Amino acid sequence: MSRTTILTVVALLSLVGFLAWSTMKSQVVECRACVEFAGGRNCAVASAATEAEAVRSAQITACGPLTSGMNESIACGNRPVVEQSCSPK
């Protein structure tokens, strides 16, 4: 292998490592949220920098299988979460 190839591989691996580290560092809270919509119930888990962001992300994810179309997705996302639990990651 040439020196240029080795340096390129090292640079790419460093970039990937940095991106993975910075992404994981910002995920400090993990929350589980359950929603009820249109007669169904679903739960999801998400992590984020704050509890509010993690709950909101889990709520949106939990709404996915229960909804069909943008109007229902918005309506489900605006409903209160029926169950939630959070813990530090």
All heavy atoms as an XYZ file, in Angstrom:
635
protein
N       0.841     -1.187      0.000
C       0.000      0.000      0.000
C       0.880      1.243      0.000
O       1.876      1.299      0.715
C      -0.892      0.037      1.235
C      -2.017     -0.974      1.252
S      -2.942     -0.868      2.790
C      -4.413     -0.108      2.235
N       0.433      2.219     -0.722
C       1.213      3.455     -0.756
C       0.937      4.296      0.481
O      -0.060      4.108      1.181
C       0.876      4.247     -2.024
O      -0.420      4.786     -1.928
N       1.820      5.198      0.720
C       1.693      6.074      1.894
C       0.409      6.913      1.808
O      -0.272      7.132      2.810
C       2.922      6.975      1.965
C       2.967      7.795      3.229
C       4.339      8.419      3.388
N       4.486      8.886      4.737
C       4.773     10.122      5.057
N       4.992     11.015      4.119
N       4.880     10.477      6.316
N       0.057      7.382      0.616
C      -1.154      8.178      0.416
C      -2.403      7.371      0.753
O      -3.322      7.873      1.401
C      -1.224      8.682     -1.039
O      -0.020      9.380     -1.343
C      -2.404      9.583     -1.256
N      -2.438      6.126      0.353
C      -3.584      5.257      0.642
C      -3.733      5.042      2.137
O      -4.838      5.116      2.678
C      -3.416      3.892     -0.072
O      -3.235      4.123     -1.465
C      -4.619      3.015      0.149
N      -2.634      4.789      2.809
C      -2.668      4.586      4.261
C      -3.152      5.849      4.961
O      -4.003      5.786      5.855
C      -1.284      4.145      4.779
C      -0.950      2.753      4.244
C      -1.253      4.166      6.300
C       0.451      2.298      4.540
N      -2.650      7.002      4.573
C      -3.091      8.256      5.186
C      -4.571      8.524      4.922
O      -5.288      9.007      5.809
C      -2.238      9.425      4.684
C      -0.801      9.462      5.185
C      -0.027     10.595      4.513
C      -0.769      9.622      6.698
N      -5.033      8.198      3.740
C      -6.453      8.378      3.415
C      -7.320      7.480      4.283
O      -8.342      7.920      4.818
C      -6.703      8.085      1.922
O      -5.889      8.951      1.136
C      -8.156      8.286      1.558
N      -6.943      6.238      4.438
C      -7.694      5.295      5.271
C      -7.706      5.764      6.726
O      -8.749      5.757      7.389
C      -7.121      3.864      5.142
C      -7.724      2.937      6.185
C      -7.355      3.332      3.746
N      -6.568      6.196      7.234
C      -6.482      6.689      8.613
C      -7.369      7.919      8.789
O      -8.100      8.046      9.777
C      -5.016      6.987      9.008
C      -4.944      7.755     10.317
C      -4.230      5.700      9.101
N      -7.358      8.837      7.829
C      -8.183     10.039      7.909
C      -9.664      9.694      7.894
O     -10.449     10.245      8.684
C      -7.844     10.989      6.764
N     -10.072      8.776      7.022
C     -11.480      8.375      6.963
C     -11.925      7.674      8.248
O     -13.014      7.938      8.764
C     -11.721      7.470      5.758
C     -11.726      8.163      4.403
C     -11.830      7.145      3.277
C     -12.859      9.166      4.315
N     -11.103      6.792      8.773
C     -11.441      6.118     10.032
C     -11.524      7.109     11.189
O     -12.397      6.992     12.062
C     -10.425      5.020     10.333
C     -10.500      3.790      9.440
C      -9.365      2.815      9.770
C     -11.845      3.107      9.566
N     -10.644      8.094     11.194
C     -10.695      9.135     12.232
C     -11.982      9.932     12.143
O     -12.614     10.227     13.156
C      -9.493     10.077     12.103
O      -8.300      9.381     12.310
N     -12.390     10.281     10.938
C     -13.631     11.034     10.743
C     -14.836     10.222     11.192
O     -15.695     10.738     11.911
C     -13.781     11.438      9.274
C     -15.066     12.181      8.919
C     -15.151     13.501      9.665
C     -15.159     12.399      7.424
N     -14.891      8.980     10.802
C     -16.002      8.114     11.213
C     -16.029      7.957     12.729
O     -17.081      8.027     13.358
C     -15.908      6.738     10.513
C     -16.891      5.740     11.118
C     -16.153      6.885      9.021
N     -14.891      7.770     13.330
C     -14.817      7.653     14.791
C     -15.277      8.912     15.490
O     -16.028      8.853     16.471
N     -14.851     10.060     14.986
C     -15.271     11.326     15.585
C     -16.775     11.526     15.459
O     -17.438     11.943     16.417
C     -14.539     12.504     14.943
C     -15.057     13.837     15.398
C     -14.753     14.310     16.656
C     -15.878     14.597     14.580
C     -15.256     15.527     17.102
C     -16.383     15.813     15.005
C     -16.061     16.280     16.271
N     -17.333     11.232     14.295
C     -18.775     11.387     14.106
C     -19.560     10.455     15.027
O     -20.568     10.860     15.622
C     -19.147     11.139     12.648
C     -18.684     12.198     11.653
C     -19.002     11.754     10.229
C     -19.319     13.543     11.945
N     -19.116      9.235     15.167
C     -19.787      8.291     16.067
C     -19.693      8.760     17.510
O     -20.684      8.737     18.249
C     -19.172      6.902     15.921
N     -18.520      9.205     17.919
C     -18.329      9.682     19.293
C     -19.197     10.908     19.571
O     -19.865     10.981     20.602
C     -16.860     10.024     19.529
C     -16.613     10.688     20.845
C     -16.554     10.097     22.072
C     -16.423     12.083     21.076
N     -16.332     11.025     23.039
C     -16.248     12.267     22.455
C     -16.382     13.192     20.237
C     -16.046     13.516     23.015
C     -16.171     14.432     20.803
C     -16.014     14.586     22.165
N     -19.210     11.883     18.670
C     -19.982     13.109     18.912
C     -21.476     12.831     18.912
O     -22.232     13.456     19.667
C     -19.630     14.194     17.886
O     -19.990     13.795     16.584
N     -21.923     11.886     18.102
C     -23.342     11.527     18.095
C     -23.732     10.854     19.406
O     -24.751     11.192     20.006
C     -23.644     10.595     16.916
O     -23.333     11.276     15.710
C     -25.102     10.180     16.896
N     -22.940      9.919     19.848
C     -23.253      9.194     21.081
C     -23.117     10.079     22.313
O     -23.849      9.913     23.281
C     -22.364      7.964     21.216
C     -22.549      6.945     20.092
S     -24.251      6.437     19.857
C     -24.450      5.392     21.258
N     -22.223     11.024     22.299
C     -22.013     11.913     23.445
C     -23.246     12.768     23.700
O     -23.583     13.061     24.846
C     -20.795     12.793     23.205
C     -20.481     13.700     24.361
C     -19.279     14.569     24.071
C     -19.077     15.506     25.244
N     -18.401     16.706     24.890
N     -23.945     13.169     22.645
C     -25.101     14.053     22.809
C     -26.353     13.302     23.261
O     -27.334     13.910     23.639
C     -25.391     14.796     21.507
O     -25.824     13.896     20.516
N     -26.333     11.989     23.229
C     -27.477     11.177     23.629
C     -27.328     10.796     25.104
O     -26.803      9.749     25.425
C     -27.571      9.925     22.763
C     -27.488     10.174     21.284
C     -28.651     10.962     20.734
O     -29.794     10.654     21.007
N     -28.357     11.996     19.983
N     -27.793     11.656     26.009
C     -27.548     11.425     27.427
C     -28.769     10.936     28.197
O     -28.645     10.483     29.320
C     -26.982     12.690     28.115
C     -25.622     13.035     27.551
C     -27.916     13.858     27.971
N     -29.973     11.036     27.610
C     -31.196     10.586     28.271
C     -31.926      9.636     27.330
O     -32.036      9.898     26.137
C     -32.124     11.777     28.617
C     -33.411     11.293     29.262
C     -31.434     12.764     29.509
N     -32.417      8.532     27.876
C     -33.194      7.586     27.090
C     -34.589      7.493     27.681
O     -34.737      7.312     28.894
C     -32.522      6.217     27.104
C     -33.206      5.204     26.216
C     -32.427      3.906     26.146
O     -32.664      3.042     27.011
O     -31.583      3.784     25.252
N     -35.613      7.646     26.843
C     -36.998      7.621     27.311
C     -37.823      6.629     26.517
O     -37.610      6.447     25.319
C     -37.636      9.004     27.197
S     -36.904     10.232     28.284
N     -38.777      6.041     27.195
C     -39.770      5.161     26.570
C     -41.102      5.869     26.681
O     -41.485      6.310     27.771
C     -39.817      3.827     27.303
C     -40.824      2.845     26.754
C     -40.745      1.523     27.528
N     -41.602      0.517     26.955
C     -42.860      0.297     27.316
N     -43.404      1.021     28.279
N     -43.571     -0.641     26.716
N     -41.806      6.015     25.572
C     -43.094      6.696     25.566
C     -44.123      5.827     24.862
O     -43.828      5.196     23.847
C     -42.983      8.041     24.865
N     -45.347      5.808     25.412
C     -46.449      5.059     24.818
C     -47.560      6.029     24.439
O     -47.853      6.971     25.190
C     -46.989      4.020     25.791
S     -45.767      2.786     26.286
N     -48.168      5.787     23.280
C     -49.273      6.621     22.818
C     -50.459      5.736     22.462
O     -50.293      4.564     22.123
C     -48.877      7.471     21.590
C     -47.821      8.485     21.946
C     -48.413      6.614     20.437
N     -51.645      6.316     22.552
C     -52.862      5.655     22.108
C     -53.482      6.540     21.042
O     -53.639      7.745     21.241
C     -53.825      5.457     23.268
C     -53.342      4.439     24.274
C     -54.284      4.251     25.453
O     -55.228      5.056     25.608
O     -54.052      3.315     26.221
N     -53.815      5.913     19.907
C     -54.405      6.670     18.815
C     -55.236      5.737     17.946
O     -54.798      4.629     17.624
C     -53.318      7.340     17.962
C     -53.858      8.213     16.877
C     -54.342      9.473     17.169
C     -53.885      7.779     15.561
C     -54.849     10.284     16.177
C     -54.389      8.578     14.564
C     -54.882      9.838     14.871
N     -56.424      6.184     17.591
C     -57.327      5.441     16.703
C     -57.541      4.004     17.181
O     -57.539      3.065     16.385
C     -56.810      5.468     15.269
N     -57.694      3.832     18.472
C     -57.957      2.510     19.029
C     -56.735      1.621     19.199
O     -56.855      0.483     19.625
N     -55.581      2.118     18.880
C     -54.361      1.326     19.023
C     -53.417      1.941     20.040
O     -53.558      3.092     20.433
N     -52.468      1.153     20.473
C     -51.462      1.618     21.434
C     -50.101      1.116     20.977
O     -49.962     -0.034     20.561
C     -51.786      1.085     22.824
C     -50.794      1.507     23.891
C     -51.161      0.864     25.230
N     -50.142      1.104     26.213
C     -50.277      1.894     27.270
N     -51.424      2.492     27.490
N     -49.303      2.054     28.120
N     -49.100      1.989     21.063
C     -47.755      1.601     20.675
C     -46.754      2.342     21.550
O     -47.003      3.470     21.978
C     -47.508      1.917     19.195
C     -46.250      1.258     18.678
O     -45.925      0.130     19.044
N     -45.531      1.953     17.823
N     -45.619      1.719     21.787
C     -44.559      2.321     22.591
C     -43.265      2.329     21.770
O     -43.062      1.500     20.893
C     -44.327      1.527     23.873
S     -45.771      1.427     24.940
N     -42.393      3.288     22.095
C     -41.103      3.379     21.426
C     -40.079      3.962     22.397
O     -40.431      4.615     23.373
C     -41.201      4.245     20.184
N     -38.816      3.733     22.091
C     -37.710      4.231     22.901
C     -36.857      5.148     22.039
O     -36.619      4.867     20.870
C     -36.845      3.065     23.438
C     -35.640      3.580     24.192
C     -37.686      2.144     24.299
N     -36.411      6.260     22.642
C     -35.534      7.191     21.931
C     -34.576      7.822     22.935
O     -34.853      7.878     24.131
C     -36.340      8.270     21.225
N     -33.451      8.311     22.437
C     -32.488      9.006     23.292
C     -32.191     10.362     22.684
O     -32.266     10.545     21.470
C     -31.214      8.189     23.462
O     -30.602      7.962     22.217
N     -31.844     11.303     23.552
C     -31.541     12.667     23.108
C     -30.755     13.375     24.198
O     -30.442     12.803     25.248
C     -32.821     13.421     22.787
N     -30.484     14.648     23.966
C     -29.719     15.439     24.927
C     -30.545     15.809     26.151
O     -30.008     15.938     27.250
C     -29.183     16.697     24.259
N     -31.861     15.991     25.984
C     -32.727     16.345     27.112
C     -33.891     15.362     27.197
O     -34.235     14.700     26.217
C     -33.301     17.767     26.969
O     -34.195     17.796     25.848
C     -32.199     18.799     26.795
N     -34.516     15.321     28.357
C     -35.657     14.433     28.556
C     -36.810     14.805     27.629
O     -37.447     13.938     27.030
C     -36.105     14.483     30.023
C     -37.215     13.507     30.343
C     -37.555     13.453     31.821
O     -36.625     13.477     32.656
O     -38.755     13.386     32.130
N     -37.092     16.087     27.502
C     -38.196     16.532     26.654
C     -37.978     16.121     25.200
O     -38.908     15.664     24.524
C     -38.362     18.049     26.753
N     -36.755     16.264     24.708
C     -36.448     15.874     23.329
C     -36.579     14.362     23.147
O     -37.075     13.894     22.123
C     -35.039     16.307     22.944
C     -34.865     17.801     22.811
C     -33.402     18.193     22.607
O     -32.518     17.301     22.610
O     -33.146     19.389     22.446
N     -36.135     13.596     24.127
C     -36.214     12.135     24.034
C     -37.658     11.659     24.058
O     -38.036     10.772     23.285
C     -35.413     11.492     25.168
N     -38.484     12.252     24.925
C     -39.893     11.873     24.984
C     -40.587     12.215     23.669
O     -41.342     11.420     23.117
C     -40.616     12.549     26.172
C     -42.125     12.381     26.075
C     -40.111     11.995     27.492
N     -40.325     13.398     23.148
C     -40.949     13.825     21.884
C     -40.531     12.901     20.733
O     -41.365     12.492     19.930
C     -40.554     15.276     21.579
C     -41.176     15.812     20.333
C     -42.662     16.020     20.516
N     -43.212     16.538     19.273
C     -44.424     16.303     18.852
N     -45.246     15.567     19.577
N     -44.860     16.796     17.725
N     -39.270     12.549     20.676
C     -38.796     11.652     19.626
C     -39.424     10.270     19.754
O     -39.832      9.666     18.758
C     -37.276     11.563     19.679
O     -36.793     10.750     18.653
N     -39.522      9.754     20.970
C     -40.152      8.452     21.197
C     -41.636      8.499     20.839
O     -42.179      7.559     20.256
C     -39.966      8.021     22.649
N     -42.287      9.611     21.148
C     -43.707      9.763     20.825
C     -43.921      9.737     19.311
O     -44.799      9.041     18.810
C     -44.246     11.070     21.402
C     -45.705     11.322     21.068
C     -46.205     12.652     21.586
O     -45.429     13.520     21.948
N     -47.509     12.807     21.629
N     -43.120     10.475     18.583
C     -43.242     10.511     17.125
C     -42.995      9.124     16.531
O     -43.705      8.681     15.632
C     -42.276     11.553     16.530
C     -42.739     12.958     16.915
C     -42.166     11.409     15.021
C     -41.721     14.044     16.629
N     -42.005      8.421     17.077
C     -41.695      7.075     16.595
C     -42.839      6.113     16.910
O     -43.210      5.281     16.073
C     -40.387      6.570     17.216
O     -39.344      7.501     16.898
C     -40.015      5.197     16.720
N     -43.421      6.231     18.102
C     -44.529      5.357     18.486
C     -45.768      5.622     17.636
O     -46.546      4.706     17.364
C     -44.853      5.552     19.967
N     -45.958      6.847     17.193
C     -47.121      7.186     16.367
C     -47.035      6.574     14.971
O     -48.064      6.326     14.341
C     -47.264      8.707     16.243
S     -47.941      9.509     17.704
N     -45.840      6.329     14.478
C     -45.657      5.852     13.114
C     -46.539      4.685     12.703
O     -47.275      4.785     11.717
N     -46.501      3.566     13.428
C     -47.315      2.413     13.015
C     -48.821      2.605     13.224
O     -49.611      1.846     12.680
C     -46.817      1.277     13.914
C     -45.510      1.723     14.445
C     -45.554      3.212     14.482
N     -49.207      3.597     14.006
C     -50.620      3.805     14.303
C     -51.319      4.740     13.329
O     -52.539      4.847     13.354
C     -50.778      4.373     15.724
C     -50.230      3.529     16.874
C     -50.358      4.289     18.179
C     -50.965      2.210     16.952
N     -50.558      5.429     12.509
C     -51.138      6.471     11.670
C     -50.980      6.158     10.184
O     -50.149      5.366      9.777
C     -50.486      7.831     11.961
O     -49.086      7.751     11.675
C     -50.688      8.240     13.406
N     -51.798      6.866      9.426
C     -51.734      6.758      7.972
C     -51.894      8.162      7.408
O     -52.970      8.743      7.484
C     -52.851      5.841      7.472
O     -52.896      5.849      6.068
N     -50.834      8.720      6.911
C     -50.894     10.058      6.341
C     -50.441     11.128      7.314
O     -50.331     10.912      8.524
N     -50.189     12.300      6.755
C     -49.655     13.411      7.534
C     -50.650     13.925      8.576
O     -50.267     14.234      9.696
C     -49.238     14.551      6.600
C     -48.532     15.683      7.315
S     -47.051     15.196      8.221
C     -45.943     14.868      6.896
N     -51.931     14.030      8.239
C     -52.914     14.547      9.192
C     -52.993     13.691     10.443
O     -53.020     14.206     11.566
C     -54.296     14.661      8.542
C     -54.376     15.785      7.537
O     -53.584     16.725      7.588
N     -55.325     15.696      6.621
N     -53.013     12.375     10.266
C     -53.057     11.488     11.424
C     -51.751     11.536     12.210
O     -51.765     11.465     13.437
C     -53.372     10.055     10.993
C     -54.812      9.845     10.597
C     -55.139      8.382     10.341
O     -54.283      7.497     10.571
O     -56.279      8.118      9.901
N     -50.629     11.648     11.524
C     -49.334     11.742     12.212
C     -49.285     12.974     13.100
O     -48.826     12.913     14.250
C     -48.192     11.797     11.201
O     -48.099     10.595     10.498
N     -49.764     14.095     12.577
C     -49.788     15.333     13.358
C     -50.747     15.201     14.526
O     -50.433     15.588     15.657
C     -50.155     16.531     12.462
C     -49.032     16.784     11.457
C     -50.437     17.772     13.298
C     -49.390     17.778     10.364
N     -51.935     14.630     14.277
C     -52.924     14.464     15.350
C     -52.389     13.562     16.457
O     -52.544     13.854     17.646
C     -54.221     13.897     14.779
N     -51.736     12.460     16.080
C     -51.169     11.550     17.074
C     -50.055     12.236     17.857
O     -49.971     12.110     19.076
C     -50.644     10.293     16.388
S     -49.941      9.064     17.513
N     -49.209     12.982     17.163
C     -48.114     13.684     17.825
C     -48.576     14.756     18.786
O     -47.849     15.121     19.711
N     -49.797     15.265     18.594
C     -50.335     16.296     19.485
C     -51.079     15.722     20.680
O     -51.455     16.471     21.588
C     -51.255     17.241     18.707
C     -50.474     18.150     17.785
O     -49.325     18.477     18.045
N     -51.098     18.548     16.692
N     -51.316     14.429     20.687
C     -51.991     13.798     21.830
C     -50.997     13.622     22.973
O     -49.800     13.423     22.741
C     -52.562     12.453     21.423
C     -53.665     12.604     20.372
C     -54.326     11.307     20.125
N     -54.872     10.775     21.356
C     -56.162     10.536     21.560
N     -57.026     10.791     20.625
N     -56.573     10.020     22.688
N     -51.482     13.652     24.202
C     -50.556     13.442     25.324
C     -50.063     11.990     25.377
O     -50.769     11.062     24.995
C     -51.407     13.770     26.560
C     -52.820     13.689     26.111
C     -52.840     13.941     24.633
N     -48.852     11.830     25.845
C     -48.264     10.502     26.040
C     -48.987      9.841     27.201
O     -49.209     10.467     28.239
C     -46.750     10.639     26.334
C     -46.144      9.313     26.708
C     -46.046     11.247     25.139
N     -49.390      8.576     27.048
C     -50.127      7.890     28.114
C     -49.209      7.227     29.134
O     -49.630      6.941     30.250
C     -51.135      6.865     27.554
C     -52.224      7.572     26.768
C     -50.459      5.812     26.711
N     -47.987      6.978     28.741
C     -47.016      6.350     29.661
C     -45.627      6.741     29.217
O     -45.316      6.759     28.034
C     -47.184      4.827     29.589
C     -46.273      4.059     30.487
C     -46.445      2.546     30.284
O     -47.539      2.086     29.973
O     -45.417      1.845     30.432
N     -44.779      7.087     30.181
C     -43.392      7.422     29.841
C     -42.476      7.100     31.003
O     -42.879      7.172     32.165
C     -43.244      8.875     29.434
C     -43.171      9.863     30.591
C     -42.982     11.287     30.112
O     -43.636     11.731     29.190
N     -42.093     12.017     30.757
N     -41.262      6.744     30.667
C     -40.222      6.533     31.668
C     -38.894      6.911     31.049
O     -38.641      6.634     29.883
C     -40.215      5.076     32.146
O     -39.947      4.219     31.065
N     -38.068      7.577     31.832
C     -36.772      8.046     31.340
C     -35.662      7.647     32.306
O     -35.887      7.513     33.501
C     -36.765      9.579     31.192
S     -37.945     10.179     29.972
N     -34.478      7.481     31.735
C     -33.306      7.169     32.555
C     -32.076      7.743     31.877
O     -32.040      7.867     30.662
C     -33.169      5.665     32.746
O     -32.986      5.034     31.498
N     -31.067      8.080     32.685
C     -29.815      8.555     32.079
C     -29.173      7.432     31.281
O     -29.291      6.262     31.634
C     -28.941      8.960     33.263
C     -29.663      8.546     34.482
C     -31.010      8.054     34.116
N     -28.506      7.795     30.243
C     -27.895      6.787     29.371
C     -26.457      6.559     29.768
O     -25.748      7.363     30.212
C     -27.981      7.252     27.931
C     -27.785      6.147     26.968
C     -28.207      6.573     25.598
C     -27.991      5.386     24.699
N     -28.113      5.657     23.351
